[in-house]
Amino acid sequence: MSTVKILELSGIITVILSLFFVGYEINQANRIAVVNSEQAIWENFAMINELIMSNTEYADLMHELTNADAEFIEGDLEKVRALVRRLANVWSAAENSYNNGMLTEPTYQILYDDLRSMMITYPGSRVAWRELLDIYPNLNSGFFGYSRDLLNDLELRDRLEN
């Protein structure tokens, strides 16, 4: 085999190896992005939990939300609305991440369970949820669609129990 042929062959092998390496690097970057996306979501929830644990007034407000008949006025009502908007933003961002391949299916499903748990554990927040959903009537897919259906189901269940 001539020197020219050997150089051409080694050049082709180098290009092929380079392409494999680039593919590997892209795969690694995508995996890192998924981990970062999931970590950002969990950090949002951790910040909310930290607020509840470190602030007695807010913890008392969360405890009041466990009462389905809770009524809030002025500042407390705004805190409940802010909590609902914050959670809606976290879940909306998670949905966006999932739709763009940056969130795993198990994590995405856990977030649906989390939404359900929130509405069941804190029925006093449902008024603020309903208010948010009424403000944005065209948000009907994903978490927003699920939250509408869940809220309707829970309200129906409550009416049947009473």
DRENMIFI-535081 format. One line per field, with one value per atom (N, C-alpha, C): x, y, z; atom name; residue in one letter. Coordinates in steps of 0.001 Angstrom, whole numbers, plus 500000, padded with zeros to 6 digits. Example, Ala and Ser with C-alpha at 12.3 -4.5 7.8 and 13.67 -1.06 7.14 Angstrom:
<atoms>
xx <- (513190,512300,513200,512850,513670,512900)
yy <- (494310,495500,496700,497750,498940,500030)
zz <- (507800,507800,507800,507080,507140,507870)
atom <- (N,CA,C,N,CA,C)
type <- (a,a,a,s,s,s)
</atoms>
This chain:
<atoms>
xx <- (500853,500000,500897,500527,501369,501158,502087,502040,500806,500446,499278,498019,497892,496728,496659,497814,497853,497424,497900,497515,496020,495503,494069,493241,493651,492942,493000,494151,494264,493444,493344,492518,491045,490610,489210,488907,489822,489631,489581,490430,490442,489115,488580,487301,486191,486181,485152,485250,486458,486633,486205,486511,486091,484580,483903,482440,481855,482439,481995,482188,483329,483606,482614,482326,481352,479978,479581,478302,478279,479377,479468,479356,480044,480007,478600,477910,476536,475628,475794,475006,475273,476526,476880,476279,476358,475813,474303,473618,472170,471838,472593,472354,472578,473614,473894,472756,472252,471153,469897,469607,468444,468618,469785,470051,469909,470460,470355,468909,468135,466723,465964,466177,465504,465955,467240,467751,467145,466967,466365,464924,464199,462821,462799,463660,463678,464137,465039,465485,464339,463467,462297,461425,461170,460364,461096,462403,463180,463096,463113,462999,461637,460587,459253,459215,459756,459791,460617,461735,462582,461827,461069,460265,459272,458609,457612,458286,459425,460105,460724,461158,461882,461001,459751,458882,457595,457487,456339,455029,455025,453799,453353,454309,453971,453557,454221,453845,452408,452051,450673,449686,450071,449218,449046,450123,450027,449133,449242,448385,446916,446648,445275,444749,445653,445246,444757,445057,444554,443063,442502,441081,440338,439444,438706,437863,437467,436620,437412,438716,439551,439198,439165,438925,440092,440624,441789,441443,442037,441814,443163,443134,444255,445573,446547,447889,447957,447180,447201,446647,445622,445068,446118,446865,447916,449028,449333,450343,449872,448601,448049,448089,447675,447724,449158,450107,451515,452032,451648,452060,451510,450249,449623,450296,450554,451232,452643,453340,454700,454691,453791,453706,453288,452347,451923,453096,453921,455100,456106,456310,457240,456732,455440,454885,454857,454607,454611,456019,457007,458400,458803,458332,458634,458026,456807,456159,456921,457365,458156,459449,460085,461307,461023,459938,459577,459290,458522,458174,459389,460465,461687,462760,462342,463259,464246,463984,464926,464471,463468,462957,462543,462900,462580,461099,460599,459204,458889,459734,459412,459290,460180,460099,458842,458519,457316,456072,456006,454845,454786,455930,455962,455375,455611,455080,453557,452987,451523,451016,451737,451370,451477,452494,452697,451544,451093,449957,448712,448480,447321,447434,448604,448838,448601,449047,448865,447379,446610,445185,444398,444845,444157,444584,445872,446388,446004,445946,445663,444401,443243,442005,441679,442226,441998,442627,443523,444164,443337,442290,441532,440869,440467,439860,440875,442111,443154,443480,443455,443670,442569,441330,440194,440325,440690,440866,441935,443060,444136,443666,442990,442513,441449,440642,439634,440268,441391,442096,442677,443088,443698,442856,441694,440784,441317,442288,442790,443919,444374,445401,444707,444667,443918,444739,446006,446791,447727,448267,449272,448822,449680,449393,448149,447949,446775,445485,445491,444326,444083,445169,445050,444530,445048,444609,443139,442688,441259,440403,440785,440022,440056,441217,441365,440542,440616,439855,438351,437893,436475,436086,436947,436670,436617,437553,437586,436385,435994,434815,433554,433453,432312,432300,433424,433530,433100,433568,433204,431702,431088,429636,428867,429344,428673,428818,429924,430131,429304,428934,428170,426710)
yy <- (498833,500000,501228,502196,503389,504319,505222,506199,507082,507458,508305,507582,506320,505538,505416,505206,505085,506404,507526,508833,509101,508732,508912,508063,506828,505926,506435,506891,507406,508691,509498,510704,510359,509352,508915,508370,507561,507005,508128,509126,510267,511023,511245,511935,511116,509815,508949,508957,508838,508883,510237,511288,512629,512742,512190,512223,511434,510280,509512,510320,510988,511785,512943,513617,514718,514192,513047,512440,512110,511573,511258,512537,513582,514861,515468,515390,515905,515117,513793,512955,513331,513523,513919,515279,516227,517564,517496,516671,516506,515876,514888,514254,515245,516045,517066,518085,518479,519446,518883,517597,516969,516975,516602,516596,518011,519003,520395,520868,520484,520867,520255,518975,518320,518915,519190,519769,521144,521941,523272,523163,522181,521982,521604,520651,520226,521376,522219,523373,524363,524525,525381,524857,523564,522981,523061,522876,522976,524386,525398,526778,527017,526473,526612,525897,524697,523957,524695,525262,526025,527232,527899,529034,528593,527481,526984,526590,525925,525469,526613,527649,528719,529891,529912,531051,530547,530784,530288,530847,532112,532727,532017,531705,531020,529573,528937,527566,527542,528559,528646,528826,529615,529814,528491,527734,526441,525491,525526,524686,525086,526366,526842,526356,526204,525722,524269,523542,522174,522154,523295,523435,523842,523009,523290,524549,524919,526096,527344,527288,528427,529646,530779,532044,532968,533591,534445,535867,536812,538213,538906,539961,540872,540153,540368,539844,538338,537630,536170,535671,536332,535942,536130,537206,537437,536409,535976,534929,533619,533293,532066,532174,533309,533507,533397,533990,533939,532503,531734,530332,529560,529755,529056,529459,530731,531178,530612,530587,530046,528581,527804,526383,526186,526994,526892,527184,528150,528471,527328,526714,525581,524436,524105,522998,523321,524572,524977,524877,525322,525215,523746,522919,521485,520888,521302,520797,521226,522460,522954,522150,521870,521062,519663,519068,517725,517706,518683,518742,518947,519482,519702,518660,517555,516450,516683,517653,517979,517512,516647,516122,514683,513817,512402,512140,511082,510687,510434,509705,509492,510805,511737,513024,513767,513742,514413,513843,512531,511897,512212,512301,512671,514063,514950,516311,516324,515429,515297,514808,513833,513352,514476,515317,516441,517440,517716,518626,518052,516778,516120,516172,515872,515905,517304,518312,519695,520038,519690,520039,519233,518014,517199,517607,517798,518137,519541,520451,521861,522332,521805,522177,523673,524325,525761,526576,525948,526649,526578,525775,525542,526804,527706,528960,529739,529787,530500,529779,528435,527673,527987,527961,528237,529650,530592,531974,532065,531388,531392,530782,529659,528992,529823,530557,531425,532622,533079,534208,533790,532521,532005,530856,531161,530097,529280,529800,529072,528109,528105,527143,525839,524924,523688,522422,522564,521357,521086,519897,519541,519759,520386,520613,521455,522432,523289,522516,521727,520896,519881,519262,518291,518963,520161,520842,521248,521640,521947,520711,519598,518359,517894,517953,517526,518410,519702,520630,520371,520164,519850,518544,517515,516230,516372,517127,517305,518110,519124,519909,519061,518220,517309,516326,515766,514823,515496,516732,517457,517707,518049,518279,516995,515878,514604,514153,514488,514115,514969,516161,517067,517017)
zz <- (500000,500000,500000,499177,499049,500238,500394,501490,501373,500140,499917,500392,500051,500459,501987,502613,504073,504710,504178,504714,504512,503346,503095,504050,504230,505130,506572,507005,508374,508523,507484,507513,507656,506912,506988,508382,508912,510263,511290,511150,512076,512025,510831,510685,511342,511111,511685,513212,513738,515190,515759,515050,515489,515535,514546,514532,515698,515994,517151,518441,518551,519739,519870,518768,518796,519210,518675,519065,520544,521056,522478,523314,522921,523649,523634,522530,522441,523383,523390,524289,525743,526101,527473,527822,526898,527147,527357,526580,526749,528097,528508,529802,530943,530822,531840,531877,530724,530668,531331,531130,531762,533284,533744,535188,535750,535065,535527,535563,534567,534519,535691,535933,537044,538377,538498,539732,539988,538955,539116,539616,539127,539581,541056,541435,542846,543749,543254,544045,544266,543281,543470,544612,544612,545682,547022,547006,548248,548826,547964,548456,549101,548519,549109,550461,550521,551779,552832,552418,553337,553886,553034,553483,554557,554328,555283,556600,556500,557717,558509,557838,558529,558927,558497,558751,559412,560713,561470,560930,560560,560030,558751,557886,556636,556912,557890,558258,558792,559580,560080,558932,557939,556768,556012,555848,555170,555964,557279,558104,557907,557818,557598,556241,555267,553940,553973,555036,555135,555453,555804,556102,554821,554377,553133,553236,554436,554623,554995,554847,555216,554374,555021,554327,554643,553626,553789,553370,554060,553717,553562,552802,552604,552369,553280,553078,552953,553770,553696,552366,551877,550583,549484,549548,548541,548657,549876,550056,549435,549618,549026,547505,546976,545523,545003,545730,545304,545325,546336,546396,545198,544907,543777,542468,542285,541047,540966,542104,542119,541715,542317,541975,540520,540054,538653,537724,538088,537271,537274,538436,538515,537651,537799,537017,535527,535185,533778,533194,533951,533495,533346,534272,534185,532926,532627,531412,530161,530146,529027,528894,530027,529998,529470,529923,529473,527963,527506,526086,525194,525760,524995,525295,525906,526148,527267,528129,529186,530567,530595,531855,531608,532519,532335,532615,532052,532251,533726,534472,535893,536677,536439,537136,536737,535468,534974,535654,535783,536417,537913,538566,539982,540175,539225,539341,539238,538451,538422,539784,540360,541697,542721,542551,543458,543374,542168,541981,542655,542446,543067,544596,545098,546539,547096,546388,546833,546951,545943,545962,546990,547278,548279,549691,549896,551220,551657,550706,551015,550294,550699,550010,550123,551129,551268,550150,549395,548269,546991,546989,545753,545212,546088,545624,544787,545261,544516,543205,543231,541993,540980,541452,540563,539986,540828,540391,539294,539501,538508,537189,537266,536056,535337,536092,535474,534776,535312,534682,533328,533234,532004,531445,530880,530431,529253,528514,527344,527673,528913,529315,529690,528728,528925,528736,528424,528180,529353,529376,530368,531796,532565,533976,534189,533328,533501,533214,532166,531870,532980,533435,534528,535790,536109,537328,537230,536031,535849,536117,535495,535669,537126,537733,539117,540048,539834,540667,540527,539299,539080,539775,539669,540315,541839,542397,543848,544334,543575,543953,543879,542866,542745,543914,544215,545342,546643,546849,548070,548146,547012,546999,547293,546776,547014,548467,549081,550482,551423,550997,551879,551607)
atom <- (N,CA,C,N,CA,C,N,CA,C,N,CA,C,N,CA,C,N,CA,C,N,CA,C,N,CA,C,N,CA,C,N,CA,C,N,CA,C,N,CA,C,N,CA,C,N,CA,C,N,CA,C,N,CA,C,N,CA,C,N,CA,C,N,CA,C,N,CA,C,N,CA,C,N,CA,C,N,CA,C,N,CA,C,N,CA,C,N,CA,C,N,CA,C,N,CA,C,N,CA,C,N,CA,C,N,CA,C,N,CA,C,N,CA,C,N,CA,C,N,CA,C,N,CA,C,N,CA,C,N,CA,C,N,CA,C,N,CA,C,N,CA,C,N,CA,C,N,CA,C,N,CA,C,N,CA,C,N,CA,C,N,CA,C,N,CA,C,N,CA,C,N,CA,C,N,CA,C,N,CA,C,N,CA,C,N,CA,C,N,CA,C,N,CA,C,N,CA,C,N,CA,C,N,CA,C,N,CA,C,N,CA,C,N,CA,C,N,CA,C,N,CA,C,N,CA,C,N,CA,C,N,CA,C,N,CA,C,N,CA,C,N,CA,C,N,CA,C,N,CA,C,N,CA,C,N,CA,C,N,CA,C,N,CA,C,N,CA,C,N,CA,C,N,CA,C,N,CA,C,N,CA,C,N,CA,C,N,CA,C,N,CA,C,N,CA,C,N,CA,C,N,CA,C,N,CA,C,N,CA,C,N,CA,C,N,CA,C,N,CA,C,N,CA,C,N,CA,C,N,CA,C,N,CA,C,N,CA,C,N,CA,C,N,CA,C,N,CA,C,N,CA,C,N,CA,C,N,CA,C,N,CA,C,N,CA,C,N,CA,C,N,CA,C,N,CA,C,N,CA,C,N,CA,C,N,CA,C,N,CA,C,N,CA,C,N,CA,C,N,CA,C,N,CA,C,N,CA,C,N,CA,C,N,CA,C,N,CA,C,N,CA,C,N,CA,C,N,CA,C,N,CA,C,N,CA,C,N,CA,C,N,CA,C,N,CA,C,N,CA,C,N,CA,C,N,CA,C,N,CA,C,N,CA,C,N,CA,C,N,CA,C,N,CA,C,N,CA,C,N,CA,C,N,CA,C,N,CA,C,N,CA,C,N,CA,C,N,CA,C,N,CA,C,N,CA,C,N,CA,C,N,CA,C,N,CA,C,N,CA,C,N,CA,C,N,CA,C,N,CA,C,N,CA,C,N,CA,C,N,CA,C,N,CA,C,N,CA,C,N,CA,C,N,CA,C,N,CA,C,N,CA,C,N,CA,C)
type <- (m,m,m,s,s,s,t,t,t,v,v,v,k,k,k,i,i,i,l,l,l,e,e,e,l,l,l,s,s,s,g,g,g,i,i,i,i,i,i,t,t,t,v,v,v,i,i,i,l,l,l,s,s,s,l,l,l,f,f,f,f,f,f,v,v,v,g,g,g,y,y,y,e,e,e,i,i,i,n,n,n,q,q,q,a,a,a,n,n,n,r,r,r,i,i,i,a,a,a,v,v,v,v,v,v,n,n,n,s,s,s,e,e,e,q,q,q,a,a,a,i,i,i,w,w,w,e,e,e,n,n,n,f,f,f,a,a,a,m,m,m,i,i,i,n,n,n,e,e,e,l,l,l,i,i,i,m,m,m,s,s,s,n,n,n,t,t,t,e,e,e,y,y,y,a,a,a,d,d,d,l,l,l,m,m,m,h,h,h,e,e,e,l,l,l,t,t,t,n,n,n,a,a,a,d,d,d,a,a,a,e,e,e,f,f,f,i,i,i,e,e,e,g,g,g,d,d,d,l,l,l,e,e,e,k,k,k,v,v,v,r,r,r,a,a,a,l,l,l,v,v,v,r,r,r,r,r,r,l,l,l,a,a,a,n,n,n,v,v,v,w,w,w,s,s,s,a,a,a,a,a,a,e,e,e,n,n,n,s,s,s,y,y,y,n,n,n,n,n,n,g,g,g,m,m,m,l,l,l,t,t,t,e,e,e,p,p,p,t,t,t,y,y,y,q,q,q,i,i,i,l,l,l,y,y,y,d,d,d,d,d,d,l,l,l,r,r,r,s,s,s,m,m,m,m,m,m,i,i,i,t,t,t,y,y,y,p,p,p,g,g,g,s,s,s,r,r,r,v,v,v,a,a,a,w,w,w,r,r,r,e,e,e,l,l,l,l,l,l,d,d,d,i,i,i,y,y,y,p,p,p,n,n,n,l,l,l,n,n,n,s,s,s,g,g,g,f,f,f,f,f,f,g,g,g,y,y,y,s,s,s,r,r,r,d,d,d,l,l,l,l,l,l,n,n,n,d,d,d,l,l,l,e,e,e,l,l,l,r,r,r,d,d,d,r,r,r,l,l,l,e,e,e,n,n,n)
</atoms>
